Amino acid sequence: MRFTVEERHLTDTSGRPVAAPNPVSFHSCEGETVDEAVRAYVEKDDAELIGNVLKFPGFLAVATVRRASGVYTLQFTPTSQRDMRI
């Protein structure tokens, strides 16, 4: 299953709120379950999971992670993407 990951930058390395003009970015990842997708994304990003992963019906999840550049909130949403050939 493919997931879209909304990554929201919360704090910088000193713990202050991010004042960047665009603190949100979008990525994709894959996993059999949302737990697997979260684990794969966190490992690939060399991040540390903070607290619990909040899971919601419909394969949705929210996680908070820390890495060298600051603290981020990740929102995982299932994505349906097909190869469109013309």
C-alpha positions as a LaTeX table, in Angstrom:
\begin{tabular}{lrrr}
\hline
Residue & $x$ (\AA) & $y$ (\AA) & $z$ (\AA) \\
\hline
Met1 & 0.00 & 0.00 & 0.00 \\
Arg2 & 1.27 & 3.46 & $-0.85$ \\
Phe3 & 0.97 & 6.36 & 1.61 \\
Thr4 & 1.32 & 10.12 & 1.22 \\
Val5 & 3.27 & 11.61 & 4.12 \\
Glu6 & 2.63 & 15.21 & 5.11 \\
Glu7 & 5.70 & 16.36 & 7.02 \\
Arg8 & 5.24 & 19.49 & 9.12 \\
His9 & 8.37 & 21.06 & 10.61 \\
Leu10 & 7.53 & 22.08 & 14.20 \\
Thr11 & 10.78 & 23.21 & 15.85 \\
Asp12 & 14.36 & 23.90 & 14.86 \\
Thr13 & 17.43 & 22.36 & 16.49 \\
Ser14 & 17.22 & 24.74 & 19.46 \\
Gly15 & 13.57 & 23.87 & 20.15 \\
Arg16 & 12.10 & 27.11 & 18.80 \\
Pro17 & 9.07 & 27.11 & 16.46 \\
Val18 & 9.99 & 27.12 & 12.79 \\
Ala19 & 9.50 & 30.48 & 11.08 \\
Ala20 & 10.21 & 29.16 & 7.57 \\
Pro21 & 7.81 & 30.31 & 4.85 \\
Asn22 & 6.89 & 26.72 & 3.95 \\
Pro23 & 7.29 & 24.35 & 6.91 \\
Val24 & 5.22 & 21.61 & 5.17 \\
Ser25 & 6.45 & 19.08 & 2.62 \\
Phe26 & 4.92 & 15.96 & 1.07 \\
His27 & 6.55 & 12.58 & 0.45 \\
Ser28 & 5.45 & 9.04 & $-0.30$ \\
Cys29 & 6.29 & 5.67 & 1.16 \\
Glu30 & 5.03 & 2.11 & 1.02 \\
Gly31 & 4.14 & $-0.55$ & 3.55 \\
Glu32 & 1.81 & $-3.50$ & 4.05 \\
Thr33 & 0.23 & $-1.63$ & 6.98 \\
Val34 & 0.37 & 1.93 & 8.27 \\
Asp35 & 2.64 & 0.73 & 11.11 \\
Glu36 & 5.09 & $-0.68$ & 8.55 \\
Ala37 & 4.97 & 2.54 & 6.52 \\
Val38 & 5.70 & 4.66 & 9.61 \\
Arg39 & 8.58 & 2.41 & 10.64 \\
Ala40 & 10.08 & 2.43 & 7.12 \\
Tyr41 & 9.79 & 6.21 & 6.77 \\
Val42 & 11.33 & 6.88 & 10.19 \\
Glu43 & 14.24 & 4.50 & 9.52 \\
Lys44 & 14.85 & 5.92 & 6.03 \\
Asp45 & 14.83 & 9.46 & 7.45 \\
Asp46 & 17.25 & 8.52 & 10.26 \\
Ala47 & 14.74 & 9.91 & 12.78 \\
Glu48 & 13.64 & 9.01 & 16.29 \\
Leu49 & 9.98 & 8.36 & 16.99 \\
Ile50 & 8.67 & 10.50 & 19.88 \\
Gly51 & 5.75 & 9.00 & 21.79 \\
Asn52 & 3.12 & 6.76 & 20.27 \\
Val53 & 1.83 & 6.56 & 16.72 \\
Leu54 & $-1.82$ & 7.66 & 16.71 \\
Lys55 & $-3.85$ & 5.45 & 14.39 \\
Phe56 & $-7.26$ & 6.28 & 12.99 \\
Pro57 & $-9.79$ & 4.28 & 10.93 \\
Gly58 & $-9.00$ & 4.03 & 7.25 \\
Phe59 & $-5.23$ & 3.40 & 7.52 \\
Leu60 & $-4.53$ & 6.95 & 8.75 \\
Ala61 & $-1.78$ & 7.69 & 11.27 \\
Val62 & 0.00 & 10.62 & 12.90 \\
Ala63 & 3.49 & 10.42 & 14.40 \\
Thr64 & 5.98 & 12.89 & 15.84 \\
Val65 & 9.69 & 12.43 & 15.11 \\
Arg66 & 12.96 & 14.10 & 15.96 \\
Arg67 & 16.02 & 14.26 & 13.77 \\
Ala68 & 19.10 & 16.48 & 13.54 \\
Ser69 & 17.19 & 19.34 & 11.86 \\
Gly70 & 14.39 & 19.53 & 14.45 \\
Val71 & 11.02 & 18.03 & 15.39 \\
Tyr72 & 8.37 & 17.09 & 12.83 \\
Thr73 & 4.80 & 15.82 & 12.76 \\
Leu74 & 4.08 & 13.19 & 10.12 \\
Gln75 & 0.59 & 12.42 & 8.83 \\
Phe76 & 0.18 & 9.21 & 6.82 \\
Thr77 & $-2.74$ & 8.97 & 4.38 \\
Pro78 & $-3.38$ & 6.09 & 1.95 \\
Thr79 & $-2.83$ & 7.02 & $-1.68$ \\
Ser80 & $-4.19$ & 5.44 & $-4.81$ \\
Gln81 & $-1.77$ & 5.95 & $-7.66$ \\
Arg82 & $-1.77$ & 4.17 & $-10.98$ \\
Asp83 & 0.75 & 4.24 & $-13.77$ \\
Met84 & $-0.96$ & 6.22 & $-16.47$ \\
Arg85 & 0.44 & 5.44 & $-19.89$ \\
Ile86 & $-0.44$ & 7.52 & $-22.86$ \\
\hline
\end{tabular}
